């Protein structure tokens, strides 16, 4: 089974009627896609009430991929507001409990930074994360090529299988050590996540620029590129992936929603009808 979704629900204006308040957008989003990747959980450990509210706004079949808090992946700059890693991980687990208890957690996504390279200390860190997170479904995305370098690729994939990590297969620019190749290998037959970041090579390397968030994921996939991904999904299925979740993260220019809808059409799915692009002032 293949499901298609987006990163977040706030930046996709073509999905919503004009003037839709922010608080109503998730409900509208859920009319179009069955899954969402939650990015706000990366920036703060959210309150349980926030997750409970999201659950109430969406149908029982709707699921969530929750991004791990930045302090849990080494992204946080400065001191995190927790006494230690054990306290931090427990706070995160307590916060997401409503989603876990509802049975609507697809996975907790651990995206590690570009400087998280393949070395024994980082392998030990991954084992510690797995222990702190218990039996929850965990998905892993690397941003350093050393994990999939010649001689390490199969060892990395075997490690993920042994430790129970869901592989996040990436589509991203190939511009040095801070990007990873597209590795079409599932590591957990229950779920494989595909994240499409776009192929903006110039923007990908501008993480120090003041407007990097506006340009890093500025890319629109063409029909040929999406059709190639249909074939890649078939490869994943042939290698044992029973469920694939495809997330479009090319949000910078507002292209993610339209690309995802086009991908659904290519896969033989029928996207929901879009709302009118403007209000009908003279409608009855």
Buried (B, 14 or more C-beta within 10 A) or exposed (E): EBBBBBBBBEBBEEBBBEEBEEEEBBBBBBBBBBBBBBBEBBEEBBEEEBBBBBBEBBEEEBBBBBBBBBBBBEBBEEEBEBEEBEEBBEBBBEBBBBBBEBEBBBBBBBBBBBEBBBEEEBBEBBEEBBEBBEEBBBBBBBBBBBBBBEEBBEEBBEBBBEBBBBBBBBBBBEBEEBBBBBBBBBBBEEBBBBBBBBBBBEBBBBEEEEEBEBBBBBBBBEEEBBBEBEEBBEEBBEEEBEBBBBBBBBBBBBBBBBBBBBBBEBBEEEBEEBBEEEEEEEEE
